[in-house]
Amino acid sequence: MGHAHAHHRADDHGHGHAHAPADFGRAFLIGILLNTGFVIVEAVYGWISGSMALVADAGHNLSDVLALLLAWGASIAAKRPPNERFTYGYKSSTILAALANAALLLVAIGAIAFETAHRFAEPIAVEGKTMVIVAGIGIVINTATALLFLKGRHDDLNIRGAFLHMAADALVSLGVVLAGIAILVTGASWIDPVVSLVIVAVIAWGTWGLLKDSVAMSLLAVPKGVSEKAVRGYLSGLPGVAAVHDLHIWAMSTTETALTAHLVIPEGHPGDGFLREIAHELDHHHRIGHVTIQIERTRACESGC
């Protein structure tokens, strides 16, 4: 019984790297500098004015600064070449960064919620005017930072996380402005901790999506936007293919997807052109850039494959 078990790497047969991460180094640097400065201003004036909403927003922005630093570091590490120990390079560091960012946000949520509960028990007077001015600055800074990541938000979980965090921050700052105006008009200090609870809810909502996606990638799930059923159907329908088994699709990083599969072709190996065509099709129509195909004349095992 003959078997063709050579693993044909796409490096030799049409392997594509079209979905390598774009360089957002300048965007990260600008975003980090702007938001670090704003965190300091917002925390100081939040404490001076007695606004828990401003302090809560400062805590959120601080977590975003750390998130940007992690994402930037991971994007740099992902570009380092493979070596004898890390044969894939450090591409998966972007997935770890996304997971760490979600964990940071969970910590921020807990801290803000705890302090907000304390403010409900012991309310203090709040300076609405300071809230409006500082949060208004936040709207401008967060919107400008979000726009830096607008272009790459659909292709990279790290970039999408940065964009969503900054966009959410702009909306949260808007909420603080509205709370400050309401306090100026009504004099009701309870509005401030209520708004901080709304901020916690907004953060939690965004964090859940980031946490869910990053955990799925860490567990080698099929990435979003890739259909295992469609890929299996394509491979099964190729000329001469009698069966497809050991099909695995996983994320190597937040931008790159890999696939391995065994194709049973009774008539034998159809040639390198066949492999190049598969690599091209999977890259351009399924966004899978790293393809390894093993050709077999008969299925190597009857069970457990």
N, C-alpha and C positions, 0 to 999 in steps of 0.2 A: 504494500500500500504506500503510495508516494505522497509526500507532504512537502509543500513549499513554505518553510517557516522563516524565511528571511524577513526581517522587519524593515520595510521600505520607508525611510525617513523622508519627509517632504523637503529637507534641505537638499536632497539629491533629485527630488521629483516634483518640483513646483511648490515648494513650501513658501507660504506668504507671511509677511510680517506687516501687513497693511494697517493693523489695528494697534500698533505700538502707541503708548501714551504720548500725547502732545506735551510740549514744554510750557508749563505754566509757572516757571520759576519767578518771573517778574511779577505776575499776578499774586503769587503767594507772599512775596516780599512786601509789596505795597499793602496788601490786605493785612498782614501781620503788624506792620508799623502803624497803620491807621487805627486799627482796633486796639492795639496795646495802649496807645495814647488816650483813646476814648475810654477804655476800661478804667484807667487811673482817674480821669476827670469825672466820670460818672459815679464811681465808688466814693470819691471824696465829697462831691456835692450831694450825693444821695445820703451819706452819713450826716453831713452838716444840716441838710434840710429835713432830715428825719423820714425820708421817703423810702419805704421798703420796696416799692415798685422799682425805683432807680437802682437800689442795691441788688435786687433780684436780677434786673437786666444786666448789671455790671458782671454779676456772677456768670450769667449765661454767656456774655461776650468774652469773658476770660476763658471759659471752656472752649469757645470757638477759636480763640487765639492758639490754645494748645492743640486743638484739632487741626488747624492750618499748619502748625509746626510739624505735627505727626504726618499729615498727608504730604507735605513738602518733602520731609525726610524720606518717606517711603517712595515717593516718585523718583527721587535721586537714586535710592538704593536699587530700584527696579531696573535702572539702566546699566547697572554694573554687569560685566560679562560673567558667564558661568565659570566655575572652576572645578577642581577635582572633587571637592566635598559638596558644593552646591551646584549640581549639574544643570539645574534650571536657572541658575543665577539667583537673584533676590526678588524676583517678580512678585511672589506671594506676600511680600512685605506690605504691599498696598492693601491687601485684604486684612492683614493684622492691624494696620493703621485704622481702617474703617471700624473694625471691631473695638479697638481701644477708644476711638472717638465716641462710640455709642456708650461704652462704660463710663467715660468721663461725664457725659451728659446725664447719666443716671445718678451719679454722685451729686452733680449740680442740682438736679431736681430735688433730691432728698434734703440738701442743705437749705435750699430756698423755701421748701414747704415747711421745714421745721421752724425757721425764723418767722415765716408768715403766721404760723399758728401762735407763736409767742406774741406777735403784734396784735392779733385778735384779742388775746387775753389781757394785754397791757397796751392799749392804743396810745399813740402820742401825736402831737400836733405836727402837721405836714405843710411845708411851704410849696404850694401849688405852682407858683411862678417859676421857682427853680426847676421843678419837674418838667415844666413845659419847655424851658430854654434848653436844658441839657438833653432831654429826649429828642427835641427837634434837631439838635446837632447829630444825634444818633441816627435819625432817619436818613440824613444826607450821607453819612459815612458808611452805614450798612448797605444802602442802595448802591453807592459807588463800588463797594467791594463785591457785592453780588454780581454786578455787571461785568466784573473782571473774569468771572467764571461762567458767564452766560453761554459762551460758545461750546464749551466741552461738557455741559451738564448731561447730555444724552449718552455719552460714550464711556464715561468713567465714574464708578461709584464714589471714588474720592472727590472728584470734581463736583459731582452732583451733590454730595454731602456738604461741600463748602458753599455751593450756590444756595442750597435750601436753607442752610444755617443763616447765611447773611440776609437772604430774602425774608426769612422768618423774623430775624432781628429787626429789620426795618418795620415790619408790621407790629412787632411788639413795642418798639419805640413809639409808633403811632398811637398804640393803646395807652402808653404812659402819658403822652401829650394830652389825649382826651381825658384821662383821669385827672391830670393836673388842672385842666380847664374846669372840670366838674367840681373839683375841690375849691377852686377860686370862686365859683358861682354859689356853691351850696355851703361850703365850710365843713363838709362831712369828711372827716379823716378816715372813716372806715372804707371809703372808696379805694384808698391806696392798697391795703392788703388784699382786697377783692381782686383788684387788677393783677397783683402779683400771683394770685392763684390762677388767673386766666393765663398768665405768662407760663406758669408751670405746666398747664394743660397743653399749650402750644408746643413747648419743648418736648413734652412726653409724646405727643403725636408724631413729631418729626423723628424722635429718637427710636420709636418702635419700628418705623420703616427701615431706618439705617441698621438697627440691630438685627432685624429679621433677614435682611439681604446679606449682611456681613457674616452672620452665623451660617446661612445657607452656603455661601461661598467657601467658608472654612470647612464645611462638611462635604465639599466636592460635589455639590448639587449641580445639575445642569443650569447654566446661567440663564437669567431672564432674556427673552428675545430669541432663544434657541429652542426649537421643538425637537425633542428626541424622536417623536413619532415621525415627523417629516424627514429627519435625517435617516432614520432606519428605512423608511419607505423609499427614499432616493437610492440608498445603497442596495436594497433588495431588488430594485428594478433595473439595476445595471445589467447589460448583456452578459450572459454566462454565469451570473451569480445565482447559486442554488439556495444559499442560506447566509444569514448574517448572525454572528454571535460575539460575545465578549465586547459589546459596544459600550464604550465609556466616554462621556463628555463632561468636562469639568473646567473650572476657571483657573488658569495659571496665575492670573493677576486680575485686577479690576477692569482691565481692558483686553486681555488676551485669553482665548479659549483653545483648549486642546481636545483631541479625539484620538482614540485607538479603537480598532475594530478588526475582527477576523472575517474575511470573505471566503466562503466555500465556492470554488470554481472548479467543477469536475474536469474540465478540459485543460486545466493548467494555467500557469501565469500568462496573462494576456499582453504583457509588455509594459515598459516604462511609460509610454504615452497614456496608457489607461490610468496609471497612478497620478500622472500630472493632471489629467482631466478631473479626477476626483478631488485633488487638492484645490484646483481652480474653482470648481463648483462649490465646495464647502466654504471656501474663503469668501467668495463674492456673493453667495446667496444665503449662507447660514452664519456668516461671521465667525467661522472657525479657522484660525490661521495656522495651527500646529496639528498636522495630521500624520498618523502612523497607521499603515494598513498592513495586515498580514494575510497572505494568500495561501489557502489550503485546497487540495484537491478533494479531500473528504474531511468531515468534521473530526477533530482530534479526539473528542471524547463524547460519550453518549449522554452523560449527565453532569451537572455542576458547571457547565460552560456558560 
